[in-house]
């Protein structure tokens, strides 16, 4: 299985190439290539997930080849950059999330009729880049894949989006581009400080994590370490679309097509959460400890502010954007606790909210195809003409507000268990976010599927089995990790426990 992660990335790229060279009039070949590529990658990730040695933990399925060498990267010391891949208890669940959401998003794209081959080509490039972000174990490769996500996402929004798609695509590119500038300075600045302190320049993530050991390390005592951590934190806030850098996500999700929103809201905005744990806590645990209270405050602000804004929305797309921001606020609060329970809850939140967000956008795409809108004011009583679709939307909404038996419930319980132990007062305010989620999701469902059916909506066809299948698959996985949390927890606990120990949790 040494090369399996490489194939997880290469297969979608091969599918993208097939789609790109397909005849312009062909619609079935690009779709078939994308479905096959995403299915193969999903199977490969599932095999890796099953074969991951939970007892041993740590980085497994390592693939590493020297890429290029810079002769005088640090004084007279050379720097060899590797194309290196691997998976541990933090990255493997996110690889699985990417695979499942990617497969269902490609399946949900069957109604694309405009520039079909380009659409599927860009979608598969985006999936390959996301796989690379979570699998890369060299900072150069990680940053390269992160930058690669910008190009296909820009085109997917700008070509296949709504009326204001051009403005939304540019806003996405500007915000994420600024985040990239902060990340490149922060990540490579940390590597430079580590090389200067240890007389060894490396971009290997595992080596940096091992060398930067404890809050009293020479790097964290350097005056620049504080600035680099705060820069990294700011870049993460932009990546996650968190206050005060949040405005790009509602604008983009208002315009992007439903399958694109499945990947964007389900996976792409989760890259910031991954970087905060991988680089912030992994490289500078002392700084994470020093600024934990600030991180927690930012988290609670996002929980409450985004929850209140979501409760005032009448459009499902904007509601989902602000719900994502609120959920990621709980992630920040949990991560700041630096406890094994808090970190476990943070990972559960990332995975479960990703699955539920993708599920809800798949359902909303079906609603919009039939009604021409996602505005709640123009909807109502859809449970009568569309009982199956309405039932799955209700299940997704209940899962998103933390219904017991679903993954979001486990994530919230663990998150607040860790957070209350460290920030009891802040956590008490954070719990209000769960109440707000119940308000805005139940209000939205009441307006959408209950009550009298407008005359213009009577007789609408329910979603076909093919349309419902992605929602059913995503919901099933949410229930699996909710009823059997060990399916995720056993893979992650070793890595998260080690991360908590580094931060003193």
N, C-alpha and C positions, 0 to 999 in steps of 0.2 A: 504493500500500500504506500510505498515511499513516494510515488509519483501521482497519487490519486488527487491531491489538492491541485497539482498542476493541470490535470485533466478537467477538474471542476471549472477552472478558468478558461481553458482552451476550447472546450466543447461549445460554450455559448459564443465565443469568438468565431469558431468555424460556422456555427449556425448563422451568425451575422453576415459572414462572407457569402454563404449560399443565398441568403435573402437579398443581399446587395447585387448579386450578378444574375438574379432570376429575371426572366423576361418581364418587361414593364407591364404587360397586360395580365400577367399571372398573379392570381390572388392566393391560390391554394398552396403553391410551392413555398413561398416565404412563411406562411403560417405553419405549414407542416414542419419546415426546418426549425422554426422557433420552438414549436411544441416538443419536437424530438430532442432538441438541444437542452431545453429547460428540464425535460423529464430525465434525461441521462444525468445531468448535474444533480438533480434531486436524489436520484438513486445512489449516486456516488457519495453524496453527503450523508444519506441515511446509512450506508454501509460503514462509513467512518464513524458516525455517531454510535452505531452498535458495537464497533470494534474498539472504541476508545477504552483504555484501561483505567477504570475508575479508581482502583486501588493505588496504582502508581501515580496517577495525576500528571501534572506538568505538561510540557510541550511534546506532542507526538506527531507522527506522520510528517516528519521533517524532510523538506527538499531544499537543498542549498547549492548554488553554483556561483563561483566568482563571476562578477559582471565586468567591472572595470576598476582601475586603480588610479588614485590621485597621488602623485609622488610627494608633494609637500603640503598635505592637508593641515598639519599642525607642526610648525617648525620644520624639522627634518623628518618627521614621522609620516609614513605613507598611510593612506586610507583605502582599503579595499571594500568596494560596495558589492554586495551579494544579491542575487535574485533568490530570496529565501522565503519559504513558506512553512507553515506549521499550524497546529491547532491545539488549544488547551481548553480548560473548562469555561473560560470567558468567551473565546472566539467561536468555539464549536456550536453552541446554541444559536449564535447570530448567523453563522453560516447556514444552519438549518432553517432559520427564519427567512433568510434571503432566498433559499431554494424553494420553499413552499409558497411564499408570496409571489416570487417570480413566475413559478409555474401557473398559479391561479390567475395572475395578471395577464399572462400570454393567452390563457384559455378565454378569459373575459374580453379579449380584444377582437372577437370574431366579427364585430360590426364595423371595423375599420374598413373604409372603402376608398379613402383618398391616400395616394402615394403609399400603397400597402407595403411594398418591398422595403422602402426606406424606413417605415414605421417599425417593422419587425427587426430590421438590422440595428437601429438605434436602441431598441428595447433590449436586445441581446448584448450589445456592447455595455449598456448600463448594468445589466446583471453580472457580466464578467467583471466589471470594475468593482462592484460591491463585494463579490466573492474575494477579489484581490485585497480590498481594504481589510477584511476580517481575517484573511489568511496570511498576509505579509508579516514577516518577522524581521525585516530590515526597514529602517525608517525611510530610506530613499524609495524603496518599492511601495511602501505604504502610502507615502505622499503622492507618488506617481499615480497609483490607482485612485486615490481620493480626488486628484485633479481630473482624472479621466471620467469620473462621474458627472462633471460639469457639462461636458460637451453633449452627450446624448440627452441629458435632462433638458438642456436649453432647447434643443431641436424638438423634443417630444412635447414640450409646452408650447413653443413658438409656432409649430406647424399644425398640431392636432388639438389645440386648445380652443377656448371660446373667443368671443369678439375682442376682448382685450388681451389676447394671448401674447402679442408682441411686447407690450408693456410688462406683463407678468414675467415673461422669460428674461427680459433685461434686468428686472428687479432681482430675480433669483440669481442671475449671474453676478450682479454687483455685490450682493450680500455675501454669497458663498465665496466670491473672489476675495473680498476683504478678509473673510475668515481664513482663507488659504494663506494669505500674507502673514497673518498672525501665527498660524500653525507652523509655517516653514521657519519663521524666526525663532519661535519657542522651542520646537523640537530639535532643530539643528543647533540652536544655542545651548540647550541642555547637553547635547552630545559633545559640543566643543568644550564646555566646562568640565564634563566628565573626563574627556581626553587630556585636558590640561592638568587636572588633578591627579590622574593616574598614569600619565605619560603613555597613553595608549588611545588612539582615536578609533572609535568603532561606531557603526550605526546599527549594530545587531541589538534587537530589542531585549532578548534574553540576557545578553552580556551587560547591557546598560542597567537592567533591573537588578542583576546580581551585584554589579559594582557599586551602584548607588544604594547603599545599604544603611537604613536607619536615619533618623532625623538629625543626627550629628555629623553626617557625611561632609566631607570637604566642599563638595559642590553646593550643598544647601547652606553652607556657611558663607558662600560667596555673595557679595552684594547684588550681583545680577540675578541670583536665583529667584528672589522674590518677584522681580519684574518679569522674568520669564514665566513663572507660574501664573501670575495675574494676566499676562498676555495669552497664555494657553487657555485660561478660564474664560476670558472674553471671546476667544475664537470658538470655544465650545458652545457658549451661549448663542452665538450667531448660527452655528451648525444646527443647534437644537431649536432655533427660532424662539428663544426664551427672552423675556423682558430684560432689557429694553430694546432688544434687537429682533423683535418677533414679527414685525409687520409683513415681512416677505411671505410667510407661510399662508395666512388667510388669502392674500392676493393671488398667490400661485394656485392654491387648491380651489379657488373660485373659478379659475380658468382652465386648469388641466383636465384632460379626459379622465374618466373614471379609472381605467386600468393603470394610467400613469400615476394617478393619485394613490392607487393601491401600493405601488412601489415607493413613491415619494413619501407618503405618510407612514407606511408600514415598515420601511427599512431605511431609506436615505436619511431621514432626520434622526435616526438612531446612531449614526456614525459619531456624532458628538459625544453621546453617552459612553460609547466604547472608548473614545480617545481620552475622556476624563479618567476612566478607570485604568486604562492601559498605560497612559503616559503621565497623567497628573498624579494619580496614586502610586503608580508603579515606579516612576522615575524620581519623583519629589515627594515622598511620603511625609517628610517633615513639614514641607510647605502646605500640603493638604491638611495636615493636623493644625497648623497655625491659622489657616484661613477657613477652617471647617464651619465656624459660626457664620461667616459671611455667605458661604455656599448654602447653608441651611436657610438663612434669611431670604436669599434670592429664590430658593425653592418654594418657600411658603408664599412669598409675594406672587409667584407665578401660579401657584395652586389657587389662591383666592381671586386674584385679578382676572385670570383667564376664565375661571369658573363663573364669575359674575358676568363677564362679557358674553360667554357662551349662553348663559340663561336669557340673554336679551336678543339672541339671533333668531331670525325667521327663515334663514336659508341653511339647509343641511350641510353644505360644503363648509361654510364658515363655522358652523357649530363644531364640526369634526376637527377643524384646524385648532380652535381654541380648546377643545377637549384634549387634544394631543399635547398642547402647551401645558395644560393643568396637570395631566398625568406625568409629564416630564419634570414638573415642579416637585412632585412626590419623589421622583427618582433622585433629584438633587438632595432633598432632605434626607433620604435614606442613605445615599452615598456619603454624605457629610458625617453620618453617625460613626462611620469607620468600624462598625461591628460586623461579625459574620452574618447575623440575622439581617441587618440593614442592607449589606451588599447583596445578599441572596434575594431579598425583596426587590432591590433595584433591578437585578437581572430578570426576575420574573415579570416585573412591570414592563421592561423593554420588550420582552418576547411576547407577552400576552397582549399588550396594547398594540404591538405591531400586527399581530394576527387579527385582532378585532377591528382595527382601523381598515385593514385590507378587506375584511369581510363586509363592513358597513359600506365602503365605497363600491364594492361589487354589487351590493343590493341597490344602492342609490343610482348606479348606472342603469340598472334594469328599470327602476322607477322613472328615470328621466327619459329613457327611450320610449316609454309608453305615454307619459304625460307631458313631456317637453319641459319639465321644470323640476327643481329640487326645493322650491320655495314652499314652506309649510302652509302659508296663507292660501295658496292655490290648490293645495291637496286636501285630503281628509277622506275618511271612510274607505280607505283602500283595502281594508281587511275583507270587505264584501266581494269585490271583483278579483282580488289577488290575495287569497288567504295564505298560500305557501310563502310567497315573497314577504308578506307582512309578518308572518310568524317568525321567519328567519331574521328580519330586521329587529323585531322585538327581542329575540334571543341575543342578538349582538348588542343591543342597547343595554339590556340587563347585565350582560357580561361586562360591558364597559363601566357600568356604575358599581361593579364589585359584587355580583350575585354569588353566594356560596356555591361551590362546586365548579367554579370556573377559575382560570388562571389568574385573572385580575384580582380576585379575592385573596388568593395566596400571596400575591405580590404586595397588596396593601397591608395585610396582616403582618407579614415579615418586615415590611418597610417601617411601619409604625412601631413594631416591637423593638427594632433597633434604634429608631429615632427617639422614642420616649425615654430610653435609657440614658440618652446624652442630652437631648434638647426637650425636656418635658413641656415647657411653656410654648415653644414654637410648634411642637408637634400637636398640641391641643388646638392651635389655630389651623394647622394643616388638615386635621380631621374634618374641619368644615368643608374642605374640598370634596369629600365623599358625599356629603349632604347636597352640595351644589350640583354634583354629577347626577344625583337622583332627580333633582329639580329639572335640569335642562334636558336630560335624556327622556324622562317620562313626559315632560311637556311636549317635546318634539314628537314622540310617538302618539300622544293623544291627538295632536293636530294632524298627523299624517295618516294613521291607520284606523282611528276610531271616529265615532260620530257619524253624522249623515254623509252619504256619498254624493258629491256634486253630480248633477246630471251629465256633465261633460266627461265624468270619469266612470260612469256606469258602463258595463259591458267590456271594459278593458281586459285583455287576456292576461292570465297569470304568467309568471316566469316559467319558461320551459325547463325540463330536467337538466338540459345542458347549461342553462344560465344559473340554476340553483346549485350545481355541483361544486363550483369553487367555494360558495358560501358554506355548504355542508362540510366540506373538507376542513376549512379554516375553523369552523365552529367545533368540529370534532376534536381538533388538536387543542383548542382552548379548554375543552372539557377534560381531555386526557391529562393535561398538566395541572388542572384544578382538582381532579379526583385522585390522580396519582402524581403528586408533585415530585416524587423521587425520580420520575422520568427525566426531569430537568435538574433537580437538586443534586442527585448523585454524580452527575457529570461535572457540575460546577463547583461543588463544595470545596474540593482540594485547592483549586486556584483561588477562590474567594477567601478561604481561611488564611492562605498565605498572604494575600493582599491585605487583609485586616490586620494580621500580625505585623506587617511592615509599618502600618500606620499607627500601631499601638492600640488597636481596637480589640 
